[in-house]
Amino acid sequence: MARSEKQKLKLLYIAQFLMERTDDEHVATTQEIIAYLKANDISAERKSIYTDIEHLIDFGMDIIKVKERPGGYYLADRQFELAELKLLVDAVQASKFITAKKSGVLIGKLETLCSKAQARQLHRQVVVTNRSKAVNENIYYNVDMIYNAIAENSKIRFQYFEWSVNKEMKLRRDGEFYEVSPWLLSWDDENYYLIAYDDRSGGIRHYRVDKMLKIGLLPTPREGKEAFENFDVASYSKKTFGMFAGEEETVMLRCAGNLTGVIIDRFGKEVAMRRLDDEHIRARVDVAVSRQFFGWVTGLGAAVQIESPERVVKAYKDYLHEILEQYEK
């Protein structure tokens, strides 16, 4: 690019310099700005820098002039505060459904929203974090494809896998494609789920997005609109432990009084709950009865007892006996 043409980009280069190199703890002097422009084949004088800064301020950039020696400028207000970026970085790193590689790419993009000095703080935050991540690199594209299908009112098809004992992907249904009507995406239990209508079974089903392969849109319109007219995804997540399906039941729980917070955290503030005596409470909860629900109850030990209905009590006893028999062997 000719020098005269680059001269036209002078304001953009100054804006870029301020965004990348300055913050409230790192001020750029006029001479540093001139040196940066010179390194990019753009000539500038001190007076022209003053005028350029005023133009950028008029444009809307929150540039602060520091009068104390050595003086200079820094970009004060950005689209995201550093604390907000730290929160977003931690959310990305904590998300199991985003692979380590994709997490690094996304965090790198978040780092461009602050100065390079502040970006190092975000990088240090990532280094000390060590969490299990998904391995399906297509997770971004899966989510995008599902949203496109929802917007276009189209069914989708995909293959679904599970892990073998050899840590290899094993396709379910011998590789046969699933065909469902996508309606919602939900982030639950540290995973991303598609909640869809399966006309093959005639009901609502959910699928781990990171376990979906070869997603494609179908030319047929979605089904199951009636099933989702009054669908409450929050309620669905509360009832479905670990997103494992089961027969929905209204269950009475007798709990130690100090578990009030645990019950509210799990089922929400709307849960029906009353005090039985000085040491116990009774809660009425709607759950999808599954081994995952029983596992949650077992984890709370003798502090929780399933009171009714009797068929759920019996199923829970059978669950416990099966575990005891395994150890008695």
N, C-alpha and C positions, 0 to 999 in steps of 0.2 A: 504494500500500500504506500502510495506516495506521501511525502511529508505533509503536503498541503491538505491531503485528504484526511490524514490522521489528526491534523490540527482541528478539524471540525468535530472530532470526538473528545476534545479536551474536557468538557463538562462531565462526560460519562466516565472518563478515567479518574477525575477528581472524586466523583461520587463513589466509584468502586474502591478507591484508596481509603476513603473515610469509612466505608462499610467494613472493609477487611482489616484495617490496621488500627482503628480507633474505638475507644469506649471511654467511660468516665474515669478510667484509671490510665488510659494511654492516649495522650494528646499528640497530634501531628503538627509540627511547626510548618510555617510557610516554606522554609527552605527544603524540608523533607518532601513536601508536595511537589515542589519544582524539580527536585532530584528524581522523583518517581516518574514525572511526566517526561523528563529528559531521557530516562531509561527506556521510555516507550516512543522515542523519536518525536516528542512534542515539546516545542520551546515555549517558555512562559516567563513573565516578569512578575515581581512581587505585587505590583498594582493590579495586574490582570487577575491574580489569584484572589485578591480582595473582592473584585467585581464578580468573579465566577462563584465565589462562596455566597455572595448576596443573591445571585440568580438561583442557586440551589435552595437557599432558604425560602425565597419567593415561591419556588416550585413546591415546597412543602416538607423538605428535609429538615429535621430538628437538629441543626448544627449549632453547637455552643462555642462561642469565642472565649478563650481563656486569655485574660490580660496579664496575669502574673507571669513574670519571666520564667522560662523562655517564651511562654505564650504559644498560642496555636489554636487548633480546632479539634473537636471530636463530635461524633454522631451520638446524640443522647437518647433519642427515642427510636425504637425499632418495632417491627411487627410483633416480635415476641420478646419478653423479658428473659434474662438468663435463667431465672428460677423456673419459668414456664418451659424453657427448652430442656432443662435438667429433668423435669417431670416427664416430658415427652420421650426423651432418650431412655429413661428408666422404664417407661411403659413399653417401648419397642423391645428393649433388652429382656424384659420380663415375659413378653408374649411368646408362648411356646409354639404357636402356630406359624411364626415367622422364622425362617431358617437363619442360621448364624451368618451366612453370606448375605442374605437380603437385609438382615439387621444392620450389618456393617454399611451397606450401600445407603440405606435410609437414614442412619445416624449421620453419615457423611453429608447428606443433603441438609439435615437439620443444623449441622455445624456451619453451613454457609449463611445461616440467618443471624449469626453474631460475629464479633470480631475474632481474628485468629487467636488472640490471647485468651478470650473466653472459651473458644472451641477446645482449647487444651484442657479446660476444666471438665468439659463434657467427655473428652477422651479418657481422662483419669477415672471418671465415674464408670465408664464401660469396663475398664480393665479390672476393677475390683468386683465386677458382677460375673457370676458363673452359674448359669441356669441351663437346664435341658432344653434343647431346641428341636423343632421339626426338621425333617430332612427333605421334604418335597419342595424343590425350588420353584415349582409352578404355583405356589400359594397365591401370589399377587394376581396372576392371570386367572386362577380359579375364581377368586372373589370378583374380579372385573367381569368375567364371563357370566357369573350368576346374576350380578346386578344388571347386566345387559339383557339377560333373559327375562328378569322381572319387569324391566322397563318396556320390553317389547311383547310382554304377555306370552312368552314362548316356553314350551317344555324344554328340558335338557336331558342329555344322555351322558353317562360317565361309567368308568370302571371304578370299583371300590376294592381297596386292599386291606389286609391285616398283616401283622408281623408273624413270621414263623419263629420257631425256637432257634433257628440258625441266623436270626436277625435279617432275614430276607423278606422282601415284599411278596405276599401271596395273594393273588386276586381271588376275591369272593365270587361265588357262582361260576367257578371255572372260567372267569374272564368275561362272562356275559355282561352286556351293558345294562345298567339301571336306567330307567326312563321315568322321570318324575316331574311334577309341576312345582317350581321353586316359588316360595312366597316371602320368606324372611331369612335374614342372617342374624345369628345371635352369638355373642361372645360369652361363654359360660365355662366355669371350671378351668380357666386358662386355655381354652380351646375355642376355635371358630366353628360354628355349626350352621349347616343349611337346614332350615325347617321347611319341609315340602309336603305336598299331597301326592301319595302313591296310589294311583287308580288301580294298580294291580291288587293291592290289599284293601283299597277303599278307606284309607285312613291317613292321619298325619304321621310323618316319620322325620327323623333327623339324622344327619350324616356329618362326620368330621370332614371339614373342607380340606385339610391337609392330607387326607387319605383318599381323595378323589383324583382320578387320573383321566386324561383324554376327554375333558368336558367339551361338549358341543351343543349348539342350539338346534332344536328340532323345528320343523315348519308348522307343527301343530300347536294350537293355543293351550294355555294352561287350564287345568281342571281344579276343582276343590274350592272354588270361591266361597261357597256356602260354609264350608268348614272353617274358613278363616275370617268370616264376617265379624265375629265377636271374640276372636282369638287374642289372648293376653299372653305375650311372650314372657313377661316377668313371672306371672303365675305359673306358666308351664315350666320354667326353669326351677322355680322353688319346689314344685312337686316332683320333678324328675331328677333324682339324685345322680350326679355325675353324668347326666343326660342319658341314663339307661332307662329304657321303657319298662313299663309294668302296668298291671291293672290298677286303675285309679280307685282309691278308697279314702273315706273319711276315718281317720284313726285317732283314738283318744290316748294321750300319753300322760302318765303320772310322773312328774319330775321333781327333783330336789329344787327347793326355792332359789338356790344360787345359780340355777341354769336359765333363769329368765332371759338374760342377755343372749345366751346361746340359741334359745328358741326364736327370739326376735331376729337375730342375725340370719338364721336359716330360713325362716318362713315369713319374715316381714312384720311390720308393726300392726298389720291388720289381723294377725293371728288371734283366734279366740282363745283366751286364757283367763283362768281365775285361780284364786288361792284356795287350797283345800284346808290347810292348817298352818301352824307356824313354820313348818319345815318343808311343805310340799305345795306344788301347783299342779293344775290339770290343764292341758292344752289340747284343743281339737284342731287337727291339721289335715289338709288334703294332700295326699302323696301318691305317687306311682309306686306301688309296693314291688320292691325288687331286692336282690341281694345287696345292692349298694345302700338301700335304705336300712336294711337290717345291719349292715356293717357300720353305718353311722350310729345307730342305736347302741350297738355293742361297744363302740368306741367310748361311749359315755358311761359304760359299766352299770353298776347297780343304781346309779342316780336317775335312770330312766326306766320306766316299765310300760310296755304296751298293754293297755287295758281292754281295748275292743277295736274292731269287731273280733269275735272269737276265731274266725277263719284266719285272720292275720296273726293273732296270738299263736295259733297252732302252727302256722307256717314259720313263725319266728322260732318256736321251740324246735321244730324239725331242723331248721337251719343250724341252731346251736348244737343239737344232738349229732348232726352230720359232722360238725367240726370236732366234737369230743371223740366220736368214734374213730376219726382219722388219727388222733393222737394216741388213742388206746391201742390201736393196731401196732 
